[in-house]
Amino acid sequence: MAERDGAAVGFVSIDANGHVDLAYVLPSAARQGVGSALLRAAESWAAQRGVGELSTEASLAARGFFEAHGWQVVEAQAVERRGITLRRFAMRKRLV
């Protein structure tokens, strides 16, 4: 979790297998390096535990962010939630 002045401004959730389930930064903290710092911390955490590859399902809005950090699209997906079809992208990143 990232904090500024004692208030949460973003977070990343990653499991022991290297799957990033949640990644969020408040709009007021966007484009200030918060998301990048959180993602680097998650990658470091995974690497220290011997995880060789990270995965996520990124939204259309988040795809560019992950690509800018070396992630690759594995598959474009369409999922339906409450009658609405959403586009997302299965993405992976190998850790060195």
Backbone as JSON Lines, residues from 0, in Angstrom:
{"i":0,"aa":"M","n":[0.84,-1.16,0.0],"ca":[0.0,0.0,0.0],"c":[0.9,1.24,0.0]}
{"i":1,"aa":"A","n":[0.47,2.26,-0.73],"ca":[1.19,3.54,-0.75],"c":[0.38,4.56,0.03]}
{"i":2,"aa":"E","n":[1.08,5.34,0.83],"ca":[0.43,6.38,1.63],"c":[1.06,7.73,1.34]}
{"i":3,"aa":"R","n":[0.26,8.75,1.46],"ca":[0.73,10.12,1.37],"c":[0.03,10.9,2.47]}
{"i":4,"aa":"D","n":[0.81,11.53,3.32],"ca":[0.27,12.3,4.44],"c":[-0.68,11.47,5.29]}
{"i":5,"aa":"G","n":[-0.31,10.2,5.49],"ca":[-1.09,9.31,6.34],"c":[-2.34,8.72,5.72]}
{"i":6,"aa":"A","n":[-2.59,9.01,4.44],"ca":[-3.78,8.48,3.77],"c":[-3.35,7.56,2.63]}
{"i":7,"aa":"A","n":[-4.08,6.48,2.47],"ca":[-3.79,5.54,1.38],"c":[-4.07,6.2,0.04]}
{"i":8,"aa":"V","n":[-3.12,6.04,-0.91],"ca":[-3.31,6.59,-2.26],"c":[-3.25,5.5,-3.32]}
{"i":9,"aa":"G","n":[-2.88,4.28,-2.93],"ca":[-2.83,3.19,-3.88],"c":[-2.44,1.88,-3.23]}
{"i":10,"aa":"F","n":[-2.68,0.79,-3.96],"ca":[-2.29,-0.53,-3.46],"c":[-2.15,-1.51,-4.61]}
{"i":11,"aa":"V","n":[-1.39,-2.57,-4.36],"ca":[-1.27,-3.7,-5.26],"c":[-1.42,-4.95,-4.42]}
{"i":12,"aa":"S","n":[-2.19,-5.9,-4.93],"ca":[-2.38,-7.19,-4.28],"c":[-1.76,-8.27,-5.17]}
{"i":13,"aa":"I","n":[-0.84,-9.05,-4.6],"ca":[-0.18,-10.13,-5.34],"c":[-0.18,-11.38,-4.48]}
{"i":14,"aa":"D","n":[-0.42,-12.53,-5.11],"ca":[-0.43,-13.77,-4.32],"c":[0.91,-14.49,-4.44]}
{"i":15,"aa":"A","n":[1.04,-15.59,-3.73],"ca":[2.3,-16.34,-3.67],"c":[2.71,-16.93,-5.01]}
{"i":16,"aa":"N","n":[1.77,-17.05,-5.94],"ca":[2.08,-17.58,-7.27],"c":[2.44,-16.47,-8.26]}
{"i":17,"aa":"G","n":[2.42,-15.22,-7.82],"ca":[2.78,-14.1,-8.68],"c":[1.63,-13.51,-9.47]}
{"i":18,"aa":"H","n":[0.41,-13.8,-9.04],"ca":[-0.76,-13.23,-9.73],"c":[-1.14,-11.9,-9.09]}
{"i":19,"aa":"V","n":[-1.11,-10.84,-9.89],"ca":[-1.53,-9.52,-9.43],"c":[-3.04,-9.45,-9.65]}
{"i":20,"aa":"D","n":[-3.77,-9.47,-8.53],"ca":[-5.23,-9.49,-8.6],"c":[-5.8,-8.08,-8.62]}
{"i":21,"aa":"L","n":[-5.23,-7.2,-7.83],"ca":[-5.73,-5.84,-7.73],"c":[-4.58,-4.85,-7.82]}
{"i":22,"aa":"A","n":[-4.79,-3.77,-8.54],"ca":[-3.83,-2.68,-8.6],"c":[-4.63,-1.4,-8.78]}
{"i":23,"aa":"Y","n":[-4.45,-0.46,-7.86],"ca":[-5.27,0.76,-7.91],"c":[-4.48,1.94,-7.36]}
{"i":24,"aa":"V","n":[-4.64,3.07,-8.0],"ca":[-4.09,4.34,-7.53],"c":[-5.2,5.38,-7.63]}
{"i":25,"aa":"L","n":[-5.36,6.16,-6.57],"ca":[-6.36,7.23,-6.61],"c":[-6.1,8.15,-7.79]}
{"i":26,"aa":"P","n":[-7.15,8.62,-8.44],"ca":[-6.95,9.57,-9.55],"c":[-6.11,10.79,-9.16]}
{"i":27,"aa":"S","n":[-6.25,11.26,-7.93],"ca":[-5.49,12.42,-7.48],"c":[-3.99,12.14,-7.35]}
{"i":28,"aa":"A","n":[-3.61,10.85,-7.33],"ca":[-2.2,10.46,-7.22],"c":[-1.67,9.86,-8.52]}
{"i":29,"aa":"A","n":[-2.51,9.84,-9.55],"ca":[-2.12,9.24,-10.83],"c":[-0.99,10.02,-11.48]}
{"i":30,"aa":"R","n":[-0.15,9.29,-12.22],"ca":[0.95,9.86,-13.02],"c":[1.98,10.58,-12.15]}
{"i":31,"aa":"Q","n":[2.13,10.07,-10.92],"ca":[3.12,10.62,-10.0],"c":[4.1,9.55,-9.53]}
{"i":32,"aa":"G","n":[4.09,8.39,-10.18],"ca":[5.02,7.32,-9.85],"c":[4.54,6.35,-8.78]}
{"i":33,"aa":"V","n":[3.35,6.58,-8.26],"ca":[2.83,5.72,-7.19],"c":[2.62,4.29,-7.71]}
{"i":34,"aa":"G","n":[1.91,4.15,-8.82],"ca":[1.65,2.83,-9.38],"c":[2.94,2.11,-9.76]}
{"i":35,"aa":"S","n":[3.88,2.84,-10.35],"ca":[5.16,2.24,-10.73],"c":[5.91,1.73,-9.51]}
{"i":36,"aa":"A","n":[5.94,2.52,-8.45],"ca":[6.62,2.1,-7.21],"c":[5.95,0.88,-6.61]}
{"i":37,"aa":"L","n":[4.63,0.85,-6.61],"ca":[3.91,-0.3,-6.07],"c":[4.18,-1.55,-6.9]}
{"i":38,"aa":"L","n":[4.18,-1.42,-8.21],"ca":[4.42,-2.57,-9.07],"c":[5.85,-3.08,-8.9]}
{"i":39,"aa":"R","n":[6.82,-2.18,-8.8],"ca":[8.21,-2.6,-8.55],"c":[8.32,-3.35,-7.22]}
{"i":40,"aa":"A","n":[7.62,-2.87,-6.2],"ca":[7.65,-3.53,-4.9],"c":[7.04,-4.93,-4.98]}
{"i":41,"aa":"A","n":[5.95,-5.07,-5.72],"ca":[5.31,-6.38,-5.89],"c":[6.23,-7.33,-6.65]}
{"i":42,"aa":"E","n":[6.88,-6.82,-7.7],"ca":[7.81,-7.64,-8.47],"c":[8.98,-8.09,-7.61]}
{"i":43,"aa":"S","n":[9.51,-7.19,-6.81],"ca":[10.62,-7.52,-5.91],"c":[10.19,-8.57,-4.89]}
{"i":44,"aa":"W","n":[9.03,-8.39,-4.32],"ca":[8.49,-9.34,-3.34],"c":[8.4,-10.74,-3.95]}
{"i":45,"aa":"A","n":[7.88,-10.81,-5.19],"ca":[7.73,-12.1,-5.86],"c":[9.09,-12.72,-6.18]}
{"i":46,"aa":"A","n":[10.01,-11.92,-6.68],"ca":[11.34,-12.42,-7.04],"c":[12.06,-12.98,-5.81]}
{"i":47,"aa":"Q","n":[11.92,-12.31,-4.68],"ca":[12.57,-12.78,-3.45],"c":[12.01,-14.12,-2.99]}
{"i":48,"aa":"R","n":[10.83,-14.46,-3.45],"ca":[10.21,-15.73,-3.08],"c":[10.35,-16.78,-4.18]}
{"i":49,"aa":"G","n":[11.17,-16.48,-5.18],"ca":[11.44,-17.46,-6.23],"c":[10.39,-17.55,-7.31]}
{"i":50,"aa":"V","n":[9.48,-16.6,-7.38],"ca":[8.46,-16.6,-8.44],"c":[9.14,-16.15,-9.73]}
{"i":51,"aa":"G","n":[8.99,-16.92,-10.79],"ca":[9.65,-16.61,-12.05],"c":[8.83,-15.83,-13.04]}
{"i":52,"aa":"E","n":[7.5,-15.82,-12.83],"ca":[6.63,-15.13,-13.77],"c":[5.43,-14.54,-13.04]}
{"i":53,"aa":"L","n":[5.08,-13.33,-13.42],"ca":[3.9,-12.66,-12.87],"c":[2.77,-12.73,-13.89]}
{"i":54,"aa":"S","n":[1.54,-12.66,-13.4],"ca":[0.38,-12.67,-14.28],"c":[-0.68,-11.71,-13.75]}
{"i":55,"aa":"T","n":[-1.54,-11.27,-14.65],"ca":[-2.68,-10.45,-14.28],"c":[-3.7,-10.46,-15.39]}
{"i":56,"aa":"E","n":[-4.88,-9.99,-15.11],"ca":[-5.88,-9.69,-16.12],"c":[-6.11,-8.19,-16.04]}
{"i":57,"aa":"A","n":[-5.56,-7.47,-17.01],"ca":[-5.6,-6.01,-16.98],"c":[-6.8,-5.48,-17.75]}
{"i":58,"aa":"S","n":[-7.35,-4.4,-17.23],"ca":[-8.43,-3.71,-17.95],"c":[-7.85,-3.0,-19.16]}
{"i":59,"aa":"L","n":[-8.72,-2.53,-20.02],"ca":[-8.29,-1.75,-21.18],"c":[-7.51,-0.53,-20.72]}
{"i":60,"aa":"A","n":[-7.96,0.12,-19.65],"ca":[-7.29,1.31,-19.13],"c":[-5.92,0.98,-18.54]}
{"i":61,"aa":"A","n":[-5.75,-0.2,-17.96],"ca":[-4.5,-0.56,-17.29],"c":[-3.48,-1.22,-18.22]}
{"i":62,"aa":"R","n":[-3.93,-1.65,-19.37],"ca":[-3.03,-2.37,-20.29],"c":[-1.75,-1.58,-20.58]}
{"i":63,"aa":"G","n":[-1.86,-0.33,-20.95],"ca":[-0.7,0.47,-21.29],"c":[0.27,0.63,-20.13]}
{"i":64,"aa":"F","n":[-0.27,0.77,-18.93],"ca":[0.57,0.87,-17.73],"c":[1.43,-0.38,-17.59]}
{"i":65,"aa":"F","n":[0.8,-1.54,-17.68],"ca":[1.55,-2.79,-17.53],"c":[2.55,-2.97,-18.67]}
{"i":66,"aa":"E","n":[2.14,-2.65,-19.9],"ca":[3.07,-2.77,-21.02],"c":[4.29,-1.86,-20.84]}
{"i":67,"aa":"A","n":[4.08,-0.68,-20.3],"ca":[5.2,0.24,-20.06],"c":[6.19,-0.31,-19.04]}
{"i":68,"aa":"H","n":[5.75,-1.31,-18.27],"ca":[6.61,-1.93,-17.26],"c":[7.07,-3.32,-17.67]}
{"i":69,"aa":"G","n":[7.02,-3.59,-18.97],"ca":[7.59,-4.82,-19.49],"c":[6.67,-6.02,-19.55]}
{"i":70,"aa":"W","n":[5.39,-5.82,-19.29],"ca":[4.43,-6.92,-19.36],"c":[4.0,-7.11,-20.81]}
{"i":71,"aa":"Q","n":[3.6,-8.35,-21.14],"ca":[3.14,-8.66,-22.49],"c":[1.74,-9.24,-22.44]}
{"i":72,"aa":"V","n":[0.95,-8.87,-23.44],"ca":[-0.4,-9.44,-23.57],"c":[-0.27,-10.87,-24.07]}
{"i":73,"aa":"V","n":[-0.92,-11.78,-23.36],"ca":[-0.96,-13.18,-23.74],"c":[-2.23,-13.46,-24.53]}
{"i":74,"aa":"E","n":[-3.33,-12.81,-24.1],"ca":[-4.63,-13.07,-24.73],"c":[-5.59,-11.93,-24.42]}
{"i":75,"aa":"A","n":[-6.28,-11.46,-25.45],"ca":[-7.39,-10.53,-25.24],"c":[-8.6,-11.36,-24.81]}
{"i":76,"aa":"Q","n":[-9.34,-10.85,-23.85],"ca":[-10.49,-11.59,-23.33],"c":[-11.72,-10.69,-23.28]}
{"i":77,"aa":"A","n":[-12.88,-11.32,-23.33],"ca":[-14.14,-10.62,-23.12],"c":[-14.87,-11.37,-22.02]}
{"i":78,"aa":"V","n":[-15.19,-10.67,-20.95],"ca":[-15.91,-11.29,-19.84],"c":[-17.22,-10.55,-19.62]}
{"i":79,"aa":"E","n":[-18.23,-11.29,-19.23],"ca":[-19.53,-10.67,-19.0],"c":[-19.8,-10.56,-17.52]}
{"i":80,"aa":"R","n":[-20.19,-9.38,-17.09],"ca":[-20.55,-9.12,-15.7],"c":[-21.88,-8.39,-15.7]}
{"i":81,"aa":"R","n":[-22.89,-9.05,-15.12],"ca":[-24.23,-8.46,-15.01],"c":[-24.76,-7.96,-16.36]}
{"i":82,"aa":"G","n":[-24.53,-8.77,-17.38],"ca":[-25.05,-8.47,-18.7],"c":[-24.22,-7.5,-19.52]}
{"i":83,"aa":"I","n":[-23.07,-7.07,-18.99],"ca":[-22.2,-6.14,-19.71],"c":[-20.91,-6.87,-20.07]}
{"i":84,"aa":"T","n":[-20.5,-6.76,-21.32],"ca":[-19.26,-7.39,-21.76],"c":[-18.11,-6.4,-21.58]}
{"i":85,"aa":"L","n":[-17.08,-6.86,-20.88],"ca":[-15.9,-6.04,-20.6],"c":[-14.7,-6.65,-21.29]}
{"i":86,"aa":"R","n":[-13.84,-5.8,-21.86],"ca":[-12.59,-6.26,-22.45],"c":[-11.51,-6.23,-21.37]}
{"i":87,"aa":"R","n":[-10.71,-7.28,-21.38],"ca":[-9.54,-7.31,-20.5],"c":[-8.45,-8.1,-21.21]}
{"i":88,"aa":"F","n":[-7.27,-8.08,-20.62],"ca":[-6.12,-8.69,-21.26],"c":[-5.35,-9.54,-20.26]}
{"i":89,"aa":"A","n":[-5.22,-10.83,-20.57],"ca":[-4.35,-11.69,-19.77],"c":[-2.93,-11.26,-20.11]}
{"i":90,"aa":"M","n":[-2.15,-10.93,-19.08],"ca":[-0.79,-10.42,-19.29],"c":[0.19,-11.19,-18.41]}
{"i":91,"aa":"R","n":[1.43,-11.23,-18.86],"ca":[2.48,-11.94,-18.14],"c":[3.75,-11.09,-18.16]}
{"i":92,"aa":"K","n":[4.59,-11.32,-17.15],"ca":[5.92,-10.75,-17.14],"c":[6.87,-11.76,-16.51]}
{"i":93,"aa":"R","n":[7.91,-12.1,-17.23],"ca":[8.95,-12.96,-16.67],"c":[9.87,-12.12,-15.82]}
{"i":94,"aa":"L","n":[10.24,-12.65,-14.67],"ca":[11.18,-11.97,-13.79],"c":[12.58,-12.5,-14.05]}
{"i":95,"aa":"V","n":[13.56,-11.61,-14.05],"ca":[14.95,-12.01,-14.31],"c":[15.62,-12.4,-13.01]}
